[in-house]
């Protein structure tokens, strides 16, 4: 995917640049050459199923493929930054807990079922029988089998997680309780 995007950037370098992207990535363009070029504007981050227009100031000399470096800043990196900003008292632990819970994926969803009286992740065929569902970046828990739409909005999800953390600490997150988050600490 990155090579295809790089090729699209090289082909479309002069003039405006319209890139459609299927994944929830953000686009940053960096030019490294003896001439200068800079991003003039980027209206919106590229969202899943969306597009963004990025205009660049063309250098006086056309850059070569070697001089053009496209950096894809994944949504997980952006979300990690959002989590750190919300959890200023313990930012690295917060990112580690949510990486262990959801991989920092806004669309993450997990279903919880009871087997022999113990709540564990549902087997795929048992998802319709789930007693609760974990949703979004922070895997917020909701009763039933569906997540509310706002749970997949990273801003809303992180804000709700921070509120829950302020009242209960890390107790609601199984990745903290079972120590799985420790593998993600730097």
Order of alpha helices (4+ residues) and beta strands (2+ residues): alpha-beta-beta-beta-beta-beta-alpha-alpha-beta-beta-beta-beta-alpha-alpha
